[in-house]
Every structure is written in C-alpha cells, then in structure tokens.
Amino acid sequence: MEHKLASAEKKVLVDLVKLVQRRRLEGENGGWKEFLSSSGFGLSVGDPSQRSDDVLVAFLSTFKKKEDLQLFTLMLIVI
C-alpha cells in the first residue's frame, strides 16, 4: 500500500487525508492532528494541501486495519 500511496498524485493524497478526517479515522498515531503533533511536524499547518507528499504518505501509512486499507484502495481506483 505504501508504494501505491507514494506514487499517487498530491491531490489524491490530500483527498484521502480529508476523507480520513471526515470519517474520524485513526491510524497507529491517531488522527491527522495527533499524527502531526506526535511526529514532530507541528500543528501550525493543519491543511493537508499545504503539507508535502512525504508527510501525507507517512500519515496514510500509519493505517493498518483491513477496512481502512480497503477504503484507500477503493479511493485510489476511483480518484
């Protein structure tokens, strides 16, 4: 999954992070804001579109639940 995410366009990554936020999903490091805080990226820029692809991929890669990964796969196909 990480390879698919790393090769995705920025808009797709941003859309995935926003979907995760709307659904209040949490990866191994919590939700988006918890991830930013705990990973040392800071909360000053919460908008995913203002973050680098690497940060977006790092966040999305913290999701390990089968249902989350299925959602990501579906979104990568649809978008």
N, C-alpha and C positions, 0 to 999 in steps of 0.2 A: 504494500500500500504506500509506503513512504516514497518509493520510486515513482509511482503514479502521481503522487502529490507534488514531488519535486519537479516533475516535468509539466505540471499544469500551468496554465496562464494565470497571471496575478488576479484577474477578475474572478476566475473560478475559485481561487483560494479565498479571496475576500468574501465571495458569496457563501462559501462553505462555513467560514467563521461566523458570518452573520446569521446563517441558519442555525448553527450551534448555539449562538447567543439567544435567538428567538425561542428555541426549544429548551433552553436552560440545561443543555447537556454539559457534562463534566468529564474531562479526561483524567489521567492519573494525577495531574497537578491542579485539579479543579477546573473552574470555568475560565473564560478568556482573561478576566481581570486578575483572578487568582494566579493564573499562569504567568502573566506579565510581572506581577509583584514577586512571586516566588522564584522566578527565573532571572531576576535582576534586570529586566527590561524597563521597569518603571511604569507608572500609570499615567504619566503626563500626556501620552498619546494613546488613547483608547480606541480610536478609529482604526479598524483593521486595514483600511485602504491606505493609511499613512505609515504602515509598517512594511518592512522588507519581506520579500518572498520567504527568506530563510526563517524569519520569526513565525510567519503563518504556517509554514510546513512543520516547524518544531512544535507548535501548539497542536496542530491537527494530528501529528504523530503520537501524541500522548493518549489518544483514544484507542482502546484495545478491545472493548466489548464488541461481540459479533454483530449486534444490531446497529451499533454506531458505524462500524466498517461497511456494513451492507448499505447503509444510508449514503455514506461517502461514495461508494462505488456507483450507486444509482445516480447520484448527483454528478459525478464525473462523466457519466454516459450522457445524461440529459443536457448538461450545460455545454 
